[in-house]
Amino acid sequence: MKPAPFAYKKAHSLDEAVALLSEKDARLLAGGQSLIATLNMRLSAPRLLVDINNLRGLNSIYEKNGTVEIGALTRHAQAERSDIIAKHAPLIARAMPHIGHPAIRNRGTLGGSIAFADPAAELPACLLALDGEVEAAGPNGRRTIRAADFFKGLFETALAPQEVLTAIRVPAAGKDTRVGFAELARRHGDYAIVGLAASARADGKGLSDVRLAYFGVGATPVPAKKAEAALARGDIDGAVSALDLEPHDDVQATAKVKKHLAGVLLRRVACQLLETRP
Ligand SMILES: Cc1cc2nc3c(=O)[nH]c(=O)nc-3n(C[C@H](O)[C@H](O)[C@H](O)COP(=O)(O)OP(=O)(O)OC[C@H]3O[C@@H](n4cnc5c(N)ncnc54)[C@H](O)[C@@H]3O)c2cc1C
């Protein structure tokens, strides 16, 4: 299929992008790896595409005062090769190779992935597990939105129609930071059937501040609060029993299979967090 007709404008500044978004049915175009597919399948038909690929200063990655900031136009491939992300945001580093395939990672952007909010995507869950935040620019200036408040529903976020996501921020990993990541997909690079991103703090022989964020089991990334508490006590069986996810059947698997896989992944990720063997 071919997309419905649309107009195309290239924004040369953030202000211009925000202004262009005020036009009826305007949509931002970043890497195009999700948007172009939805246009081609006529799942969406915006009247205007606002190309932000030329905006300067939105693809830097840096660590400052204990926070890692990643510009929205950072390509997945750039993040995958970043020493700063490898050192200071190891959970994101672990997730990157699971996002699609190299050709997709060469074009797709981190901002696009977070803004698109696919419930089976890796990065939204990582952002939630890290208690990160999103920066957005709109007609009324800039604002910061916590990950916990950002993912509102299926492909729905707290971004207003005229806002551009400009960066994501996560706490830089410290000496006692532990992260865990696992997903099950039919083939490496496919969207996950179920996935789990996790962070915690080493606390003696145990863990504190455990944060578990599942993907592929709901309309948004899903925290598993009861399992977090059990895992902090070192009780892996208890954590699996405490999982209260409510996935639905989808094209990949039944809800029953997804629940089972969620437990399997939790055991794998618990071993990563506790640095023990499965
Ligand atoms: C075959 C295939 C397999 C894939 N597998 C995976 C996978 O396993 N895991 C995964 O996570 N992703 C996967 N993807 C998607 C890929 O990660 C995309 O790059 C990503 O979802 C969207 O990023 P993008 O830059 O391409 O955004 P685009 O496609 O350009 O845009 C996506 C949406 O986000 C909006 N948007 C983009 N940037 C911004 C911004 N800065 N501010 C506000 N809104 C914005 C757009 O308006 C659009 O609605 C796959 C894609 C393909 C084609």
PDBQT file of the ligand as one rigid body, heavy atoms in Angstrom, charges set to zero:
ROOT
HETATM    1  C1  LIG A 301      10.965  -4.024  11.346  1.00  0.00    +0.000 C 
HETATM    2  C2  LIG A 301      11.017  -3.134  12.563  1.00  0.00    +0.000 A 
HETATM    3  C3  LIG A 301      11.327  -3.723  13.789  1.00  0.00    +0.000 A 
HETATM    4  C4  LIG A 301      11.368  -2.923  14.927  1.00  0.00    +0.000 A 
HETATM    5  N1  LIG A 301      11.660  -3.524  16.113  1.00  0.00    +0.000 NA
HETATM    6  C5  LIG A 301      11.664  -2.777  17.232  1.00  0.00    +0.000 A 
HETATM    7  C6  LIG A 301      11.931  -3.376  18.492  1.00  0.00    +0.000 A 
HETATM    8  O1  LIG A 301      12.189  -4.583  18.625  1.00  0.00    +0.000 OA
HETATM    9  N2  LIG A 301      11.904  -2.567  19.597  1.00  0.00    +0.000 N 
HETATM   10  C7  LIG A 301      11.621  -1.227  19.500  1.00  0.00    +0.000 A 
HETATM   11  O2  LIG A 301      11.590  -0.546  20.534  1.00  0.00    +0.000 OA
HETATM   12  N3  LIG A 301      11.392  -0.656  18.326  1.00  0.00    +0.000 NA
HETATM   13  C8  LIG A 301      11.400  -1.379  17.191  1.00  0.00    +0.000 A 
HETATM   14  N4  LIG A 301      11.154  -0.770  16.009  1.00  0.00    +0.000 N 
HETATM   15  C9  LIG A 301      10.826   0.679  15.991  1.00  0.00    +0.000 C 
HETATM   16  C10 LIG A 301      12.075   1.543  16.057  1.00  0.00    +0.000 C 
HETATM   17  O3  LIG A 301      12.680   1.436  17.311  1.00  0.00    +0.000 OA
HETATM   18  C11 LIG A 301      11.715   3.021  15.831  1.00  0.00    +0.000 C 
HETATM   19  O4  LIG A 301      12.917   3.644  15.572  1.00  0.00    +0.000 OA
HETATM   20  C12 LIG A 301      11.071   3.785  16.950  1.00  0.00    +0.000 C 
HETATM   21  O5  LIG A 301       9.930   3.157  17.445  1.00  0.00    +0.000 OA
HETATM   22  C13 LIG A 301      10.575   5.150  16.489  1.00  0.00    +0.000 C 
HETATM   23  O6  LIG A 301      11.644   5.993  16.311  1.00  0.00    +0.000 OA
HETATM   24  P1  LIG A 301      11.760   6.875  15.020  1.00  0.00    +0.000 P 
HETATM   25  O7  LIG A 301      12.834   7.857  15.292  1.00  0.00    +0.000 OA
HETATM   26  O8  LIG A 301      11.899   5.997  13.847  1.00  0.00    +0.000 OA
HETATM   27  O9  LIG A 301      10.353   7.668  15.039  1.00  0.00    +0.000 OA
HETATM   28  P2  LIG A 301       9.338   7.970  13.877  1.00  0.00    +0.000 P 
HETATM   29  O10 LIG A 301       8.928   6.714  13.203  1.00  0.00    +0.000 OA
HETATM   30  O11 LIG A 301       9.843   9.079  13.033  1.00  0.00    +0.000 OA
HETATM   31  O12 LIG A 301       8.136   8.541  14.746  1.00  0.00    +0.000 OA
HETATM   32  C14 LIG A 301       7.365   7.696  15.557  1.00  0.00    +0.000 C 
HETATM   33  C15 LIG A 301       6.291   8.528  16.290  1.00  0.00    +0.000 C 
HETATM   34  O13 LIG A 301       6.895   9.338  17.289  1.00  0.00    +0.000 OA
HETATM   35  C16 LIG A 301       6.676  10.732  17.011  1.00  0.00    +0.000 C 
HETATM   36  N5  LIG A 301       7.941  11.401  17.333  1.00  0.00    +0.000 N 
HETATM   37  C17 LIG A 301       9.162  11.097  16.837  1.00  0.00    +0.000 A 
HETATM   38  N6  LIG A 301      10.106  11.876  17.405  1.00  0.00    +0.000 NA
HETATM   39  C18 LIG A 301       9.434  12.693  18.264  1.00  0.00    +0.000 A 
HETATM   40  C19 LIG A 301       9.863  13.717  19.161  1.00  0.00    +0.000 A 
HETATM   41  N7  LIG A 301      11.148  14.051  19.291  1.00  0.00    +0.000 N 
HETATM   42  N8  LIG A 301       8.916  14.357  19.885  1.00  0.00    +0.000 NA
HETATM   43  C20 LIG A 301       7.609  14.009  19.784  1.00  0.00    +0.000 A 
HETATM   44  N9  LIG A 301       7.146  13.041  18.966  1.00  0.00    +0.000 NA
HETATM   45  C21 LIG A 301       8.063  12.394  18.206  1.00  0.00    +0.000 A 
HETATM   46  C22 LIG A 301       6.297  10.812  15.551  1.00  0.00    +0.000 C 
HETATM   47  O14 LIG A 301       5.471  11.931  15.285  1.00  0.00    +0.000 OA
HETATM   48  C23 LIG A 301       5.553   9.500  15.355  1.00  0.00    +0.000 C 
HETATM   49  O15 LIG A 301       4.227   9.632  15.803  1.00  0.00    +0.000 OA
HETATM   50  C24 LIG A 301      11.115  -1.525  14.842  1.00  0.00    +0.000 A 
HETATM   51  C25 LIG A 301      10.830  -0.927  13.605  1.00  0.00    +0.000 A 
HETATM   52  C26 LIG A 301      10.784  -1.731  12.468  1.00  0.00    +0.000 A 
HETATM   53  C27 LIG A 301      10.483  -1.090  11.141  1.00  0.00    +0.000 C 
ENDROOT
TORSDOF 0
